Amino acid sequence: MADASPGRTDKIWRDGEFVNWDDATLHVMSHVVHYGSSVFEGLRCYDTPAGGAVFRLQDHMRRFLDSARIYRMPVRYTVDDLVQATIDTVAANDLRECYLRPVLVRTGQQMSFHPVGVPVECFIIAYKWPTYLSADALERGVDACVSSWRRAAPDTLPMMAKAGGNYLSSQQSTLEARQNGYSEGIMLDSFGFVAEGSGANLFLVRDGVLYTAGLGSGILHGITRDTIMTLARDFGYEVREQQIPREMLYIADELFFTGTAAELTPIRSVDRVEVGKGEPGEITRRLQAEFLGIAKGSVVDRFGWLTPVPAAVVSR
């Protein structure tokens, strides 16, 4: 039988112990299976000249615990505990680069959706996942469309939490986009303003100014988004967090997605309308080069964003 997980590695961290990939299983009665009760993170370890290094590890783990707190999921680990567990997971799999997925799930074997007394388990997965949208997306950009599916209203789901259930609408958006010949969907918020991509934040450039939706637009508080805002301001660009009308997408000079999986992916068209000249723009290229340069160790890490991983394999 063909391997269903081509990006699989050897060991998964499960509540303080390493288990084999095939043994990291849950019961079909687990609460998360029926009600989507999980929170997770996505982060990357990059292969730098000095060895493997995880990008903004502490920030990701802080958001991980924030998500758990919002959903009232008890966690016995601190940020420092999870940082060390992540480093150990990369080392235990003898990796220099990988995608990392910490996930906190409600398990147990009860049918009620009321989660009181339901066990909570924590996993950290190292996965070989080089690209999200396509092999040449970072270089050439992607074609996107405005989705018919919207981000949740602020009084429905807590979108600041990176929760599994929040991504059901993202699945609908991506399925719709791919069926219609696009790489990704752009989702509006409940008021009809631009929010973000199905699985990534979005930036718009017009006359040298960067625009991105604010947290009130139902977006995830993206760490790569924060990275790009920091770099843009460091370069002297103005960055505005504000409501963005849909039509502004069609008159943008440049557009791009940001996220751990997407990294910084240019958008070359929206609804078959070319963005700028239909190719990645100057500001997009500059920010992409700086971001990936820092992440991969070719540019000095002046913000302290990299956490090195020891070369020796952890023995368990």
N, C-alpha and C positions, 0 to 999 in steps of 0.2 A: 504494500500500500504506500502511495506517495506521501512524503512528509507534509503535513498540513501547515507546518510552521517553518518556512525556509530560513527565517531569521533566528531560529532557536539557538540557545546556548546550553551550557551544561548544568549550571546551578542556579537556583532561585532562593533568595533569602525569605524565610517564612518565620516571622516572630522570633528572630534571634538565632535561628539555625538554618543551615543550608540543606536543601532537599534537591533531589534530581528533578530535572525538568518535567518528566512524565509523572512525578509523584506530587506535584503542586496542584492538587485537585480539590474540588468542592462537591458537596452533596447536592443533588438536584432540588432538594427542599430548602437550600440556603435562601435566606431572606433576599439576598442580592439578585438571585435568579428571577424571583417573582416580582420584586418591587424596585429594582434598579438602585438599591441602597449601597452605593460605593462613592468614594472620592479618590482622585488619583492625581498624579503629576506626570509630566513628560519633560525630560531633560537629556542632554547629550554629554557624552565623554568624547573629547576630540584628541586625535593623535598629534601631539605637538613635538617639536624637536627635543624637548626635555622629557618626553614620555606622555602617557595618558593624563588628561586633565578634564575635570567635570566643570561645565560652564554654569556659574551662578547657583551652585549647589545649595548654599545656605538659604538663599532667597526662595528657591523652589520648595525646600523643606518647611520653611516658615509658612508659605502659602498652603502647603499640604495640611499642616496642622490647623491653619485658619479654616480651611474647607471642612475639616472634621468637626471643628468647634461649631460652625454654622449649622451643620446637620446633627449636632449633639451626639457625635460618635466618640466614645471614650478611647483615648490613646495613652498608653503607658510610656511612650517614648518621647524624648525631647528632640529639639532640632539637632543638637550635637549627636545624640544617639543615631538618628537617621542619616546624618552626614557620614558617620563612621560606617554604618551598615551599607551605604551606597558605595563607598570606597572599597569595602571588603567584597562586595558583590562583583564589582568590575575586576578586582584582583583575583578572586576565586575562579573567574571564568577566563583568566589569562588574556584580557583584552586591553587594547590601547585606544580603541574607539568603539562606541556603541550608542544606541538609544536606550534610555533608562525609564522604567515605568514603575514607580512606587504606587501601590494601590491598597486602600483600606476598605474592607468589605464586611458587611453584616452576613454572618453565616447561620449556623444553627439548623434546626429542623422543626420549624413551626410555621403554620399557615397564616397567622394573623399579620397584617401589615404594621400593627402597633409594635415598635421596635424595642420596647422596654424589656430588658433581660436577654436580648438577643446577643450572642457572641460577636465580637469584632476581631477580625484577623488582618494582619499587615503583611504584605508581600513587597519585595523589590525585585524587578525583572530586568535583566540585561538582554537587549535584543539587537540583532544586526539589521538595521533599517537605514540605508544610506540616503534615500530620497522619499519625499512624501507625494508630490504631485507628478513629476516625471523626471527622467534622467537629465533632460536638458532645460528644465524649468528655470533653474537659477541663472542660466546664461541667456536664454531666449525669451523668457517670460511665458505667461499662460493666458488663455482666453477665459474670461469669466462672464457670468450672467447674473442679473438681479433675480434672486429666488422669489418664488411665490410664498415661501414659508418664512415666517418672521421670528425674531427673537422674542422670548417671553416678556410680558409686561412686568414692571418692577414689583408688583404685588402678587405675583403668581409663583415664580421660582426664584431662589437666590442665585443670580447669575455670577456673583463674585466667587461662589464656590465652584471648584472644578469637579463637578459631580457627574457620575456616569449617566444618570437619568436626564441630565441637561442636554445630552448629545443626541437624543432621539430626533429632535428637530434638525440637527446638523446632518444626520443620516438622510433624512428626507430631502434636504437641500442638495446634498451631494448626488444622490440618486437622480434627482430631477436634472441637475446640471449635466451629468455624464450622459444621460439619456438623450439630451438635446445637443450634444456635441461640444460641450464646454468642459474645462478642467475643474472648475470650482464655482460655487454659488456665492453671491454676496447677499447677506441677509439684512433686511431693514429691521428697525426696532418697532415696538407696538404703536408708535406714533407716525411711522412712515419715513423716518430718517435713517440714513445709512448707519448700520451697526458694525458688522465685521463679516469675515468669510465664514464658511461652514465650520472650519477648524483652525482659523487664524485671525489675528487682528488685521486691520487695514489702515493704510496711510494714503493720503492724497496730497500731491504737490501742485501748487498753483502760484505762479509768479515768485518762486523761491521760498514760499511759506509752506510748511508741513501742517496738514490737518489730520486729526484723528478723532473718532467719536469718544465722548466722555463715558465714565462709568455708569451714568444714568441712562445710557442707551442699551442696556442689557448685554454689555460685552464682558468678556473675561478680562480681569486685571492682568494682562499679559506681561511676563517678565522679559521676553524678547521685545515687546512693545516698549517697555520702560528702557531697555538697552538702547533702542534706536532713538528714543526721545533724548536720552542722555548724550549720545554721540552727536545727534543733530545740533543740540544746543552748544556742545563743546566746539563744534565747527562754526558756530555763529549763526545758524539758521533759526528762524522763529518757528516755534511749534505751538499750535493752537488746538486745545481740546474743546470741541464744540459740536452742536448738532450740524449734520451735513445733509442737505437735501439731495435726493436721488440724482437730480439732473446735474449736480456738480461733478458726478462721475464722468459725464460725457464731455465736459470741458476742462478736465484736469490735464495738466502738462505731464504728470507722471502718477502712477498708482503702483502700490506694492502691498503684498501680504507679509506679515511677520508672525513667527511662532517657532517653538522648538523644532517641530517637524518640518515646517515650511522654511525655516531659517529666514532669509529675506528673498522672497520670490517676486520678481516684477510681474505686473499685469499689462499685457500689450493691447487688450481690447475688452470692452464691456458691452454686452448685448450687440456684438458685431460692430461696435463703433470703436475705431482705433483710438488708443490713448496716446496723445502727442503724435510722434512719428511712427507709432506702432512697434516701438522697440524700447528696451530699458533706457531711461533717461540719465542725465549726468548726476543728479543728486542721488538717485536710486543706486547707481553704480558706486558712487563714493561711499555711501553708508554701508552698502553690502560688503565692499572690500575691507572697510575698517572693522566691521563686526566680525566677519569671518577671519580676518587677519589676527584679531585679538584671540578669538576662540581657538584658532589653530596654532597660535604661538609665533606667527611671523611679524606681528605688531606688538609692541610692549603693552603689557596688561596694566595700564596706569590706573585702573579702577579696582584692581584686586578681585576680578571676577572668576579666576581659575583656581580650582582646588586640585592639586596634583594627586595622582594615584601611584602608589609604590609599584615598582616593576615586579617585585617578587610575588608569586602566587600565594594566596592565603591557603593554608592547609587546614582542612576541617574533617 
